[in-house]
Amino acid sequence: MTITAPQSRSAPGSPQHETVAPVKLWLCPNDALPPAVATILAAHWLDEREHKTAARFLFERDRRQYLVAHILVRRALALEAGLAEAELVIWRSSRDRPFLQPLPGGLPRGGGHLDFNLSHAGGYSLLGIVRTQRIGVDVEGLDREAGALETILTTFTPEEQRWARSVPPGRQRDRRVLRLWTLKEAYTKARGLGLGLPFDEFAFSLAQDRGVLAFRPPADDTAGHWRFLELEPVPDVLAAVALPADGQAAPYLELHHGFPWDRAAPHTITLPGPVGAPHG
Ligand SMILES: CC(C)(COP(=O)(O)OP(=O)(O)OC[C@H]1O[C@@H](n2cnc3c(N)ncnc32)[C@H](O)[C@@H]1OP(=O)(O)O)[C@@H](O)C(=O)NCCC(=O)NCCS
């Protein structure tokens, strides 16, 4: 992960930084929000649908994960948009993708467009926020059951399966499967398709340790090329971010750790260059 010291928005040599808000990423462990606090915030901030979903979980661990994730979404969106947490109206597409309902006069903190995407797994919530275009994110713990990973692997393209199987079973192969999986999820989530897009209809070619070397998009991809970021923000927790590369998004990202109680300085990460099919 290329992390540089926090820097101002007007990084030298890039006029874009003056005008375009950076992509923001929040990584929040469940532990950052004590259960009693989460219960109080959820009671005040979540909407009826979220309360109903939270009530349906069989295991307390899963309910906690869901509550922290949704409290994080409301807090971070409230900070970004300039609205109160309970005022945010979040609607879902026919494929269940959440969106922030736009306001007729724009957002109090400026701009009209704001896209976000959430992933929650293994005790962590990952939230991406962008002011242009779309974003998709995914987080997975490396402690997934080996049988499940073998099944996941069979959903990938033949060349991806060959690449993952070219290392022996165990941690090395698990890591390869999960790197591909998080990237594929981030991509389909940016597009709002979720698991509706078969994972063998598009392919990644990955560098040995981290980074996307090439991307073959599915036939219906109109954006053509994308920026993909792979992260391991905490040991054995893998994350991926997908952003269309033809928008005006700033070429860097701010990574915030923990719950957004305050405006602590984030890490600034340079986004990798675009990959994918050329336009035209
Ligand atoms: C999106 C999806 C792949 C995520 O699976 P996952 O890896 O188990 O879960 P993650 O933690 O990474 O992400 C879950 C979050 O992604 C977001 N999400 C859900 N559907 C999404 C979609 N189609 N596109 C982008 N993001 C989506 C939600 O915020 C969800 O969390 P929430 O339900 O608590 O709000 C999966 O839930 C899916 O395919 N959903 C679509 C289902 C669908 O097509 N439904 C049609 C109506 S039946």
The ligand as a Tripos MOL2 file, in Angstrom:
@<TRIPOS>MOLECULE
LIG
   48    50     1     0     0
SMALL
NO_CHARGES

@<TRIPOS>ATOM
      1 C1        -23.7620   -6.7530   -3.1930 C.3       1 LIG1
      2 C2        -23.4140   -8.1370   -2.7050 C.3       1 LIG1
      3 C3        -22.5200   -8.8070   -3.7450 C.3       1 LIG1
      4 C4        -22.6390   -7.9460   -1.3860 C.3       1 LIG1
      5 O1        -22.3220   -9.1460   -0.7920 O.3       1 LIG1
      6 P1        -21.3480   -9.3810    0.4730 P.3       1 LIG1
      7 O2        -19.9360   -9.5160    0.0360 O.co2     1 LIG1
      8 O3        -21.9500  -10.4940    1.1950 O.co2     1 LIG1
      9 O4        -21.4770   -8.1440    1.4040 O.3       1 LIG1
     10 P2        -20.6420   -6.8050    1.6380 P.3       1 LIG1
     11 O5        -20.5370   -6.6510    3.0860 O.co2     1 LIG1
     12 O6        -19.3840   -6.6950    0.8500 O.co2     1 LIG1
     13 O7        -21.6350   -5.7020    1.0570 O.3       1 LIG1
     14 C5        -22.9150   -5.5840    1.5490 C.3       1 LIG1
     15 C6        -23.3830   -4.1800    1.2860 C.3       1 LIG1
     16 O8        -23.2970   -3.8810   -0.0980 O.3       1 LIG1
     17 C7        -24.3010   -2.9340   -0.4130 C.3       1 LIG1
     18 N1        -25.0450   -3.4980   -1.5460 N.ar      1 LIG1
     19 C8        -26.1060   -4.3360   -1.5580 C.ar      1 LIG1
     20 N2        -26.4880   -4.6080   -2.8180 N.ar      1 LIG1
     21 C9        -25.6320   -3.9330   -3.6180 C.ar      1 LIG1
     22 C10       -25.5200   -3.8140   -5.0350 C.ar      1 LIG1
     23 N3        -26.3490   -4.4150   -5.8670 N.pl3     1 LIG1
     24 N4        -24.5220   -3.0320   -5.5210 N.ar      1 LIG1
     25 C11       -23.6760   -2.4020   -4.6870 C.ar      1 LIG1
     26 N5        -23.7370   -2.4710   -3.3400 N.ar      1 LIG1
     27 C12       -24.7160   -3.2410   -2.8140 C.ar      1 LIG1
     28 C13       -25.1920   -2.7800    0.8280 C.3       1 LIG1
     29 O9        -24.8000   -1.5920    1.4880 O.3       1 LIG1
     30 C14       -24.8190   -3.9830    1.6370 C.3       1 LIG1
     31 O10       -24.8930   -3.8070    3.0290 O.3       1 LIG1
     32 P3        -26.3050   -3.5940    3.7510 P.3       1 LIG1
     33 O11       -27.2590   -4.5230    3.1010 O.co2     1 LIG1
     34 O12       -26.0260   -3.8760    5.1880 O.co2     1 LIG1
     35 O13       -26.6500   -2.1510    3.4900 O.co2     1 LIG1
     36 C15       -24.6680   -9.0160   -2.5230 C.3       1 LIG1
     37 O14       -25.3400   -8.5870   -1.3760 O.3       1 LIG1
     38 C16       -25.6090   -8.9320   -3.7280 C.2       1 LIG1
     39 O15       -25.3840   -9.5130   -4.7710 O.2       1 LIG1
     40 N6        -26.6920   -8.1830   -3.6170 N.am      1 LIG1
     41 C17       -27.6040   -7.9700   -4.7280 C.3       1 LIG1
     42 C18       -28.8440   -8.7550   -4.4760 C.3       1 LIG1
     43 C19       -29.8450   -8.5110   -5.5720 C.2       1 LIG1
     44 O16       -29.5380   -8.4650   -6.7430 O.2       1 LIG1
     45 N7        -31.0620   -8.3450   -5.1560 N.am      1 LIG1
     46 C20       -32.1080   -8.0830   -6.0740 C.3       1 LIG1
     47 C21       -33.4010   -7.9970   -5.3740 C.3       1 LIG1
     48 S1        -33.8490   -9.5870   -4.7500 S.3       1 LIG1
@<TRIPOS>BOND
     1     1     2 1
     2     2     3 1
     3     2     4 1
     4     2    36 1
     5     4     5 1
     6     5     6 1
     7     6     7 2
     8     6     8 1
     9     6     9 1
    10     9    10 1
    11    10    11 2
    12    10    12 1
    13    10    13 1
    14    13    14 1
    15    14    15 1
    16    15    16 1
    17    15    30 1
    18    16    17 1
    19    17    18 1
    20    17    28 1
    21    18    19 ar
    22    18    27 ar
    23    19    20 ar
    24    20    21 ar
    25    21    22 ar
    26    21    27 ar
    27    22    23 1
    28    22    24 ar
    29    24    25 ar
    30    25    26 ar
    31    26    27 ar
    32    28    29 1
    33    28    30 1
    34    30    31 1
    35    31    32 1
    36    32    33 2
    37    32    34 1
    38    32    35 1
    39    36    37 1
    40    36    38 1
    41    38    39 2
    42    38    40 1
    43    40    41 1
    44    41    42 1
    45    42    43 1
    46    43    44 2
    47    43    45 1
    48    45    46 1
    49    46    47 1
    50    47    48 1
@<TRIPOS>SUBSTRUCTURE
     1 LIG1         1 GROUP 0 **** ****
